[in-house]
Amino acid sequence: MSQDFSIFEAKDFELQGGTTLPAARLAFATLGTLSPDKDNVVLIPSWYAGTHRESLACLTGPGRAIDPDRHFIVATNLLSNGVSSSPSNTPSPFEAARFPLVTLFDNVRLQHKLVTEALGVETLKLVAGWSMGGCQAYQWGAQYPDMVEAIAPLNCSARTANFNKVFLIALRRALELDPAFEDGYYRRPPIRGLKAFAAIYAGWGFSEPFFRTEAFRQFGADSSESFVERYWEPAFQHLDANDLLALMRTWFDGDISANAMYQGDLAQALGAIKARAIVMPGEYDRYFPPIDNVNEVQLMKNAECRPIPSIWGHMTVWNPEDRLFIDQALRELLG
């Protein structure tokens, strides 16, 4: 595939953990035209194991709420996702398992530098994202409250919950316990670990009603097992294990209040968000159950929780029918 993204590079980029990356490379793509007043900018951060390609495919399009004919869309890639600076593409001394811990705060600060320094934009009309992308939408709202007009956090939370962390621990064990992993300095991909990783993901990604009604048949699978083999294993086997683990650390530590601004006070961080917000959990999401968002919006100034009525669990943005519901809310925020 020819390169379909640009690179913004920040020299000597200091991370929250104290490590300085000599060059933090943020991969991004844009669609549409920036208006003369620079007031039509929509930012879409990437999600776990995803890139700008999936973000644009799932959340934008002609005639959709986020439309390149009307908006200037900036799709960013998380650090550690294999496109931006990551364990798999960073030279020594930060290669492979030596890649430092990166937080959501670090990611959003780097995105802020891109938007303000490289693109000359001072106001974001909307930050919309799914899963870890939605966590970044929350992060933007709290980290730069005077810059963001609206946020749409989809299937996510402002702080990674303990139940969510149990899922992440299982994923981490699947990779690290493959003998081929060799503490992160593998000579060949830990395929067995990646297959176990995919199987764990399958049980959490969709919902119990999805499997009970055999909705997996629309993917060409005739059983739960073939669904794992046809859909989930190909989704992860081509990815770098160290990249997945580094991204997982970012997810595990996700907390919009874990910074000097809020000192771990989540209520204060949520209360500081000025942006209009429609928070959309999946009705059957197991990673980020609606109760987390119900509690969060009660602490926000101008927010509502609008659950997506879908049996697709966490995977709502991949379902064309659920996109109709999501786009309705996005149109309200953009209107």
NORDAQUI-V922837 format. One record per backbone hydrogen bond with DSSP energy under -0.5 kcal/mol. NH is the residue of the N-H (numbers start at 0). CO is the residue of the C=O. If there is no record, write none. Layout:
NH,CO  NH,CO
This chain:
5,27  7,25  8,6  9,7  9,23  10,8  11,21  12,9  12,20  13,11  14,18  17,14  20,12  20,18  21,19  23,9  24,22  25,7  25,23  26,24  27,5  28,74  30,72  37,34  41,71  42,125  43,73  45,75  49,46  54,50  55,51  56,52  57,53  58,54  59,55  60,65  63,60  66,64  69,66  70,66  71,39  72,30  72,70  73,41  74,28  74,72  75,43  75,73  76,26  79,84  80,77  83,77  84,24  88,85  89,85  93,90  95,86  97,94  98,95  106,102  107,103  108,104  109,105  110,106  111,107  112,108  113,109  114,110  115,111  116,112  117,112  117,113  118,113  120,114  123,146  124,40  124,122  125,40  126,149  127,42  127,125  128,151  130,153  132,129  133,130  134,130  135,131  136,132  137,133  138,134  139,135  140,136  141,137  142,138  143,139  144,141  146,143  147,143  148,123  148,146  150,275  151,126  153,128  153,151  154,279  159,253  164,160  165,161  166,162  167,163  168,164  169,165  170,166  171,167  172,168  173,169  174,170  175,171  176,172  177,174  180,177  181,178  183,180  184,181  190,188  193,189  194,190  195,191  196,192  197,193  198,194  199,195  200,196  201,197  202,198  203,199  203,200  204,200  205,201  206,310  210,206  211,207  212,208  213,210  214,209  216,213  217,214  218,215  219,216  220,215  226,222  227,223  228,224  229,225  230,226  231,226  232,227  234,230  235,231  235,232  236,232  237,233  238,235  243,239  244,240  245,241  246,242  247,243  248,244  249,245  250,246  251,247  252,248  253,250  255,157  257,254  258,256  261,258  262,258  263,256  264,261  265,263  268,264  269,265  270,266  271,267  272,269  273,140  275,148  276,301  277,150  278,276  278,303  279,152  279,277  280,278  282,307  283,309  284,281  285,203  291,288  292,288  293,289  294,290  295,291  296,292  297,293  298,295  299,296  300,272  303,276  305,278  305,303  307,280  308,306  309,307  312,309  313,204  314,204  314,311  317,314  318,315  319,317  321,318  322,318  323,319  323,320  324,320  325,321  326,322  327,323  328,324  329,325  330,326  331,327  332,328  333,329  334,330
